[in-house]
Structures are given as structure tokens and as C-alpha cells.
Amino acid sequence: MPQVTKTTNQLIISSLYLLGELGTNEIPDAFMLNSGMELINELLTKFAADSIYIPYLTEIKFYMKPGKHTYSISDITPAYVRADRVVDLSFANYFVPDPGYHHIHPNPNPNPIPDPDPDPIPDPDDHDHDHEHQICYPLKIINKAQYYGVTRLTHLNTRPGFIFLDKQPLESFVTLYPAPDRPYKCLLGVKSMIDSLKINDDLSELPPFYYGFLKYCLARKFLSYYPSGNWNDTAEQEYQDYFSTIKNANETDVTVRPSAILSRPEPFYWQNILAY
């Protein structure tokens, strides 16, 4: 059975179906889609003000900077990594080139033209085709108390072995120990919070419960545009059930637990870090 693709457009269409403003074979017009996107982002802003966040699972890629411990992640304020704020880490890896593999470009350019607007942070996706020729190392995820509660060498630059997440209202920070000695590519499996959405954004990694919640919220919000919509007591009760469940919950766990094979076999000692 083919899987139904979840997008912001499909969310808008589903909410209009729920309200009775679209039939099964009807196609929404531009006004419906544009007003739907406006209402979705109004809802997300209001939810954030009430400390209600919509989580989803994704991956973040970036290059480490030699000697740099801490990296900011945000799409609200200027940050090292441009992405939605992170609230949880499910896994963390970095990649080291395989010393036995030597990549030769098929058409080397002896006189490259300099980039007039170089990006200070290289794009990790530029070298994704070389993953099979790299060695992937896991980073052990620790908490802030484990990081600050031990003796550390602040000037140590080598391959990192540990990572912890510090969540702030406008941005998130990940800190590595030790600081990297080279610009290793880093891959993080994260739970992020949606700050805003655009037309046709992919919502496949949004948990079904939150997708249903957004559908009912958006249909209810559409009533201001379509007062004759079919919003009965049953729909209102369903919305209230969604809202009270989310409002009363401290945290909904949608993380993916890493396999035990990715865990370190040795005890948690800083002395082991250079041997890892």
C-alpha cells in the first residue's frame, strides 16, 4: 500500500475537507493555500508563546571548525548552523576519510575560477557520494552535568568523543569534547521544533498525533474565513482533547533510540577518550 505523502499543502486540504469546504475531488484554489499557510504560521507563533512546540525528527549536517568546541543552531538568530532549534539528540556521528581510499576528480581544472562569494561554512552535501569511502565514528551523548562535572583539558584538540546539547529560547548549542583538530563532517539525528512552514514543506517526519492536532487547529482557524463551515460539537471536542493532551504533557518522546552496537563498550571515563 503506497504511503500518503504529508506536506503543508496536504495539511491545508485535509483541514478544508474536515470543515466541509472541499469535496473529495475538488482542488483548493490559491487563496485557500495562501490563507492556510498564513494561518498555520499564526498558530505556530501563538503556540510558541504558550510554550507549545510541534516536534519532528530530522538530521543536521555541518562541518566542524578546528579548535571550536561549541556550535549554535537556529533559524531565528544568526547561528553557525541554520536550522530549527534542537531539543533532543538521538545520535551523533562524524566522518574521517578512509586512508586507504584516494579520490581523483575525473576532470581536474588546473585554473579554477575563484568563487566571488565564498561560503565560510562548506556544504556537507557536496561530498555525500564519498560516504562509502569514509569511516564513521559515533559521539557519546552526555548531559551538561557530566560535561562540567569532570576535569577537562580546555586546550585539547583532537578527534572529538563526546557531545552535549544546551537548549535556549532562541537557539540551541552543541558542544564537543575535545575540540576537533580537523574540519570533520558531523551528522546529528535530532528532534527539532517547527518555527515556521512554507508551501509544500515535507511533514513526513511529523508524528501522526501532532499532524492530527494541526489539522483540527487549522480547520477551527479557517472558520473565520468560512463561517458556514461544518464545525460541530464532535469536532470541537476532538480539538479540545488534542489541545489538553499536548498542553498537559511535559514532553512527548519522539526520539529514535540508537542501537546498542553504537554504544561504547568501555566505562564512562575521560581517560579513555584518546584511545577511542
Backbone torsions as a table, in degrees:
resi	resn	phi	psi	omega
1	MET	NA	124.2	-177.6
2	PRO	-67.6	143.6	-179.6
3	GLN	-82.0	134.5	179.3
4	VAL	-75.4	128.0	-179.8
5	THR	-74.9	130.5	178.0
6	LYS	-99.4	120.4	176.1
7	THR	-135.3	170.3	176.6
8	THR	-63.4	-36.7	177.1
9	ASN	-61.5	-43.2	179.8
10	GLN	-66.2	-34.7	176.9
11	LEU	-62.6	-43.6	179.0
12	ILE	-63.7	-44.8	179.9
13	ILE	-62.1	-42.9	-179.2
14	SER	-63.1	-39.0	179.9
15	SER	-68.8	-35.1	177.2
16	LEU	-71.6	-34.2	172.1
17	TYR	-61.1	-45.1	-178.2
18	LEU	-60.8	-35.1	-178.2
19	LEU	-83.3	-12.1	-179.5
20	GLY	83.1	14.5	-179.3
21	GLU	-90.9	-10.3	175.2
22	LEU	-130.0	140.0	173.4
23	GLY	-88.8	177.7	-174.5
24	THR	-60.2	-41.2	-175.5
25	ASN	-104.4	10.2	-179.3
26	GLU	-84.5	149.5	179.5
27	ILE	-109.9	132.4	-179.6
28	PRO	-68.8	148.3	177.6
29	ASP	-88.3	176.7	-176.3
30	ALA	-62.3	-36.6	179.7
31	PHE	-62.6	-42.6	179.8
32	MET	-60.9	-45.8	-178.7
33	LEU	-67.6	-44.3	-178.2
34	ASN	-67.6	-44.1	178.3
35	SER	-67.1	-34.8	176.9
36	GLY	-62.5	-42.4	178.3
37	MET	-65.0	-39.9	178.1
38	GLU	-61.6	-42.6	-179.6
39	LEU	-69.1	-38.7	178.4
40	ILE	-59.5	-46.1	-178.2
41	ASN	-71.4	-30.0	172.2
42	GLU	-63.4	-42.5	178.7
43	LEU	-62.4	-45.1	-179.2
44	LEU	-62.2	-39.7	177.9
45	THR	-64.7	-43.2	179.0
46	LYS	-66.4	-41.7	178.3
47	PHE	-60.0	-44.0	-179.3
48	ALA	-60.6	-38.3	178.1
49	ALA	-65.3	-27.8	178.5
50	ASP	-96.3	12.0	-179.2
51	SER	61.2	35.6	172.9
52	ILE	-111.7	120.7	-176.4
53	TYR	-122.4	144.7	-179.5
54	ILE	-99.4	111.9	-174.8
55	PRO	-91.7	156.1	172.4
56	TYR	-153.7	158.4	-179.6
57	LEU	-96.2	138.3	178.1
58	THR	-157.9	-179.6	176.4
59	GLU	-122.8	144.8	178.3
60	ILE	-122.1	132.0	178.2
61	LYS	-118.8	139.4	173.7
62	PHE	-160.7	165.3	175.9
63	TYR	-99.4	132.4	174.3
64	MET	-68.2	157.0	177.3
65	LYS	-111.7	124.5	-177.9
66	PRO	-52.2	129.5	178.7
67	GLY	83.6	-2.9	-176.7
68	LYS	-100.2	123.4	-179.7
69	HIS	-83.8	-45.8	-166.7
70	THR	-113.4	137.9	-177.3
71	TYR	-129.2	127.7	-179.2
72	SER	-88.3	146.5	179.5
73	ILE	-131.9	120.9	179.2
74	SER	-170.5	155.4	168.1
75	ASP	-120.5	13.6	178.6
76	ILE	-103.2	-44.1	178.1
77	THR	-118.0	160.2	176.3
78	PRO	-55.9	131.5	-175.4
79	ALA	-145.7	162.7	178.1
80	TYR	-65.2	-38.9	178.5
81	VAL	-118.2	123.1	-179.5
82	ARG	-87.5	104.1	-179.7
83	ALA	-165.3	167.4	175.6
84	ASP	-61.7	153.7	-179.8
85	ARG	-60.0	141.7	-177.7
86	VAL	-100.0	135.5	178.7
87	VAL	-117.4	-8.9	178.4
88	ASP	-161.8	148.4	175.4
89	LEU	-108.9	132.5	175.2
90	SER	-102.5	-32.8	172.9
91	PHE	-157.2	161.9	177.9
92	ALA	-146.7	127.4	179.6
93	ASN	-131.3	156.3	166.7
94	TYR	-137.3	160.5	-170.3
95	PHE	-121.4	137.7	177.4
96	VAL	-121.7	131.4	179.7
97	PRO	-57.4	140.1	177.1
98	ASP	-69.5	119.0	-177.7
99	PRO	-63.8	-17.8	-179.7
100	GLY	-88.3	-0.2	-178.3
101	TYR	-117.0	130.8	179.0
102	HIS	-122.5	112.8	-177.9
103	HIS	-86.6	127.9	177.0
104	ILE	-118.9	122.4	179.8
105	HIS	-66.4	134.8	-175.6
106	PRO	-65.8	-28.8	-178.9
107	ASN	-132.0	72.8	-178.2
108	PRO	-63.9	141.7	-179.9
109	ASN	-101.9	111.4	-177.1
110	PRO	-70.8	-19.4	-178.8
111	ASN	-128.9	72.9	-177.6
112	PRO	-67.7	144.9	176.9
113	ILE	-86.3	124.9	-178.4
114	PRO	-64.1	144.6	179.1
115	ASP	-73.3	123.6	-179.0
116	PRO	-68.5	-20.6	-179.4
117	ASP	-135.7	72.2	-174.4
118	PRO	-67.7	143.9	177.0
119	ASP	-85.5	122.8	-178.6
120	PRO	-66.0	-22.3	178.5
121	ILE	-113.3	112.7	-178.4
122	PRO	-63.9	153.1	-179.7
123	ASP	-83.3	118.3	-179.0
124	PRO	-62.3	-25.5	-178.6
125	ASP	-70.7	-15.2	-178.5
126	ASP	-64.0	-23.9	-174.6
127	HIS	-121.9	23.3	-178.6
128	ASP	-62.6	-26.8	-177.8
129	HIS	-71.1	-10.3	179.8
130	ASP	-96.4	9.3	-177.5
131	HIS	-57.9	-35.6	-177.9
132	GLU	-70.8	-8.6	179.4
133	HIS	-113.9	25.2	178.2
134	GLN	-125.8	158.7	175.5
135	ILE	-102.7	125.6	-177.9
136	CYS	-97.9	123.7	178.7
137	TYR	-112.6	136.3	175.7
138	PRO	-82.2	147.6	170.4
139	LEU	-102.8	134.7	179.5
140	LYS	-79.3	124.9	-179.3
141	ILE	-83.4	123.6	-179.9
142	ILE	-125.6	173.0	176.9
143	ASN	-103.6	176.1	-174.6
144	LYS	-63.9	-37.7	-179.6
145	ALA	-64.9	-38.8	178.4
146	GLN	-67.3	-32.9	-179.4
147	TYR	-72.7	-48.3	-175.4
148	TYR	-86.5	-9.4	-176.4
149	GLY	-92.0	12.4	179.7
150	VAL	-131.7	164.9	175.8
151	THR	-77.5	130.4	-178.2
152	ARG	-130.1	152.2	171.0
153	LEU	-93.8	108.2	-174.1
154	THR	-70.9	-21.3	-177.8
155	HIS	-98.7	8.5	-176.2
156	LEU	-77.3	122.1	176.6
157	ASN	-120.1	112.7	178.6
158	THR	-160.7	-164.7	177.1
159	ARG	-66.7	128.6	-179.0
160	PRO	-70.9	154.3	179.4
161	GLY	-130.0	-15.6	-174.5
162	PHE	-135.8	154.0	179.9
163	ILE	-147.9	141.0	171.7
164	PHE	-137.5	155.6	-175.4
165	LEU	-108.4	133.2	175.1
166	ASP	-119.0	113.1	-176.4
167	LYS	-92.9	130.4	177.4
168	GLN	-126.4	164.0	-175.9
169	PRO	-59.2	-38.7	-174.8
170	LEU	-108.5	-12.8	-179.9
171	GLU	-158.0	161.9	176.4
172	SER	-117.1	152.9	179.9
173	PHE	-127.6	135.4	169.3
174	VAL	-113.0	134.7	-178.6
175	THR	-118.9	132.1	-179.5
176	LEU	-105.3	146.7	170.6
177	TYR	-140.5	132.0	-9.6
178	PRO	-68.2	171.5	173.8
179	ALA	-65.6	142.6	-177.3
180	PRO	-67.1	147.1	176.8
181	ASP	-95.2	-8.6	179.9
182	ARG	-141.8	164.6	179.5
183	PRO	-80.0	68.8	-179.6
184	TYR	-68.0	146.0	172.8
185	LYS	-78.0	133.4	-177.5
186	CYS	-116.9	139.3	177.7
187	LEU	-126.7	120.8	-179.2
188	LEU	-115.0	131.8	168.7
189	GLY	-93.9	119.0	-169.3
190	VAL	-132.7	158.9	164.6
191	LYS	-104.0	116.0	-178.6
192	SER	-109.5	164.3	177.0
193	MET	-110.7	132.2	-179.1
194	ILE	-72.2	122.0	176.2
195	ASP	-93.3	-36.2	179.8
196	SER	-160.1	163.2	-180.0
197	LEU	-133.4	158.1	178.3
198	LYS	-125.3	169.2	179.3
199	ILE	-54.9	130.2	174.4
200	ASN	64.8	21.7	173.3
201	ASP	-62.7	144.4	-179.9
202	ASP	-78.1	127.0	179.1
203	LEU	-115.2	22.5	-175.5
204	SER	-62.0	-31.6	-178.0
205	GLU	-90.9	5.5	176.3
206	LEU	-78.8	126.5	180.0
207	PRO	-56.2	142.1	-176.4
208	PRO	-54.8	-36.9	-179.6
209	PHE	-60.7	-43.2	-178.7
210	TYR	-72.9	-32.3	175.5
211	TYR	-62.6	-44.5	177.2
212	GLY	-63.2	-40.0	178.0
213	PHE	-60.5	-46.9	179.2
214	LEU	-63.7	-36.4	-179.9
215	LYS	-62.3	-46.4	180.0
216	TYR	-70.1	-37.4	177.7
217	CYS	-62.6	-43.3	-177.8
218	LEU	-69.1	-40.6	177.8
219	ALA	-61.2	-41.6	178.7
220	ARG	-65.1	-37.7	179.3
221	LYS	-69.7	-32.9	179.9
222	PHE	-65.2	-16.1	-179.5
223	LEU	-59.8	-28.2	178.3
224	SER	-69.0	-24.0	177.0
225	TYR	-91.9	-31.7	-176.5
226	TYR	-129.0	77.9	-176.1
227	PRO	-59.3	-23.3	-178.5
228	SER	-86.5	5.6	-178.7
229	GLY	-60.5	153.5	-176.9
230	ASN	-85.1	81.0	178.4
231	TRP	-112.6	94.6	-175.3
232	ASN	-93.4	-177.9	-177.9
233	ASP	-64.2	-33.5	179.4
234	THR	-64.5	-43.5	178.3
235	ALA	-64.7	-40.8	178.9
236	GLU	-63.8	-40.8	178.8
237	GLN	-65.7	-39.1	177.7
238	GLU	-62.3	-43.3	177.7
239	TYR	-61.5	-45.7	-178.7
240	GLN	-63.1	-36.5	177.4
241	ASP	-64.1	-45.7	176.5
242	TYR	-57.6	-50.9	-173.7
243	PHE	-63.6	-45.2	-178.1
244	SER	-66.7	-35.8	178.5
245	THR	-63.2	-45.2	-179.0
246	ILE	-71.0	-42.1	-177.8
247	LYS	-64.6	-35.5	-176.6
248	ASN	-87.0	-10.8	-178.3
249	ALA	-85.6	135.6	175.8
250	ASN	-73.3	-39.1	-177.1
251	GLU	-162.4	136.5	172.8
252	THR	-104.7	120.2	-173.8
253	ASP	-84.4	109.3	175.8
254	VAL	-120.1	23.0	-179.6
255	THR	-77.7	157.6	174.7
256	VAL	-102.7	119.8	-177.3
257	ARG	-73.4	130.9	178.6
258	PRO	-69.3	149.8	178.1
259	SER	-64.6	151.9	179.8
260	ALA	-63.5	-22.5	-178.6
261	ILE	-68.6	-18.8	178.8
262	LEU	-87.2	-7.3	-179.0
263	SER	-82.2	151.0	178.6
264	ARG	-71.8	139.6	178.1
265	PRO	-77.4	-24.3	-175.4
266	GLU	-85.7	159.2	178.1
267	PRO	-63.3	167.5	-177.2
268	PHE	-82.2	86.3	176.5
269	TYR	-127.7	136.7	177.5
270	TRP	-65.6	-24.5	-178.3
271	GLN	-64.6	-21.4	-178.3
272	ASN	-84.0	-5.2	-167.6
273	ILE	-64.3	-38.3	-177.9
274	LEU	-77.2	-18.0	179.6
275	ALA	-88.5	-5.8	-175.8
276	TYR	-83.0	NA	NA
